[in-house]
Amino acid sequence: MDQFDVIIVGGGPAGLNAAVVLGRCQRKVLVFDTGRQRNQRSKGIHNFLTRDNILPASFLQVARSELRKYGVKFINSEVTGVVQSKKKSFRVEDKKGRVWFSKKLLIATGVRDLLPDIDGFDEFYCKGVFHCPYCDGWEVRDRKIGIYSRNKNGPELALSLKTWSKHVTLFTDGKRITNTSAREMLRKNNIPVVTQRLKKLQGQNGVLKKIILADNESMPCEAIFFQAGYESQCELLNKMGCSTTSKGIVVTNKMQQTNIYGLYVAGDVSKDVQFVIVAAAEGAKAGVAINKDLQQEERSNS
Ligand SMILES: Cc1cc2nc3c(=O)[nH]c(=O)nc-3n(C[C@H](O)[C@H](O)[C@H](O)COP(=O)(O)OP(=O)(O)OC[C@H]3O[C@@H](n4cnc5c(N)ncnc54)[C@H](O)[C@@H]3O)c2cc1C
């Protein structure tokens, strides 16, 4: 029987930083990963001192190679089932039907972003089309920036982008802004609102140049920040019956522990700011909490 101290589902920054803490505690750790890290198409990670502009793939390569020293094991496979036994240990099954057991479980499976179904969004994604101003705003500062949002958060994102550029336009793709104070704030901050449907994004040699509207009018645009939502990458937490908020976010204590004994979550799948460094920090906190729980159990069993 393959028994581990800790199984970690998800080998992004959250899962890997938990693995380094636990590996250094001499715990027997197994990490499962399917290689679909959220930022894998990004051209460089920002907001992480000492790692400025590193490619996500290089970041993960360095992380995995550092983990070898601490004996952490990896399996590149999808975990599809988790069951907790009466003795509180976890039975973990992958999609090939193989089974492993662990005393503690950390879920760090991240989220999957939804892209608007508009011609050009996928082509320019991470080149001229971005999610987060903190992650990519500096690179496109002072350019002509479009905000794409069909939901009520669009005005706030547009106002926020004024920190990076004077030239901000909000595109609502067929939606009207009904909130009068939001409309007034946009007007005061010189943010034009275009409510027409979008037809496509257009550029040259991979560089975004304009947005073509439904009536074929074209508007110059050098970068787009958009909000189209995201969803969980895996259903394990729901299946296990974790407590969630009304927005579907898993509830944890300060040390990333869920309502289910021995089960922790870290990274974008939990509720804090969605940055690489925050995900890694949550992983580190979960690692410490898991090790302390194991120490406690070892003391009471001795
Ligand atoms: C385009 C883009 C650019 C970004 N740029 C920045 C930036 O510059 N700076 C910054 O700080 N943040 C940035 N972010 C945010 C950053 O990517 C996330 O905050 C970070 O990746 C979260 O780490 P995580 O470990 O929680 O999840 P992820 O990195 O998404 O990793 C989760 C892992 O779990 C695996 N997985 C999921 N389900 C299973 C399963 N059932 N079995 C096995 N494995 C599974 C996935 O394959 C994936 O590898 C960006 C995000 C995007 C989308």
The ligand as an ORCA input file, in Angstrom:
! r2SCAN-3c Opt
* xyz 0 1
  C      -2.650     35.268    -17.676
  C      -2.321     35.322    -16.222
  C      -1.231     36.040    -15.804
  C      -0.924     36.103    -14.459
  N       0.163     36.838    -14.076
  C       0.495     36.892    -12.776
  C       1.627     37.667    -12.370
  O       2.299     38.295    -13.188
  N       1.921     37.692    -11.049
  C       1.179     37.018    -10.120
  O       1.515     37.069     -8.939
  N       0.103     36.280    -10.489
  C      -0.250     36.195    -11.795
  N      -1.349     35.470    -12.167
  C      -2.101     34.721    -11.137
  C      -1.407     33.375    -10.860
  O      -1.323     32.639    -12.056
  C      -2.157     32.572     -9.806
  O      -2.409     33.373     -8.664
  C      -1.341     31.337     -9.396
  O      -1.042     30.540    -10.516
  C      -2.126     30.511     -8.380
  O      -1.373     29.396     -8.033
  P      -2.084     28.044     -7.600
  O      -0.986     27.131     -7.184
  O      -3.185     28.310     -6.662
  O      -2.807     27.493     -8.925
  P      -2.235     27.098    -10.353
  O      -0.956     27.788    -10.620
  O      -3.341     27.291    -11.311
  O      -1.903     25.539    -10.204
  C      -2.916     24.594     -9.970
  C      -2.425     23.246    -10.489
  O      -3.331     22.217    -10.084
  C      -3.419     21.258    -11.149
  N      -4.651     20.491    -10.985
  C      -5.925     20.969    -11.029
  N      -6.806     19.964    -10.795
  C      -6.057     18.839    -10.596
  C      -6.386     17.490    -10.315
  N      -7.642     17.104    -10.146
  N      -5.373     16.585    -10.195
  C      -4.078     16.975    -10.336
  N      -3.710     18.259    -10.593
  C      -4.685     19.168    -10.719
  C      -3.396     22.116    -12.405
  O      -2.998     21.376    -13.523
  C      -2.349     23.179    -12.009
  O      -1.056     22.780    -12.397
  C      -1.713     35.414    -13.502
  C      -2.814     34.689    -13.935
  C      -3.135     34.646    -15.277
  C      -4.327     33.863    -15.725
*
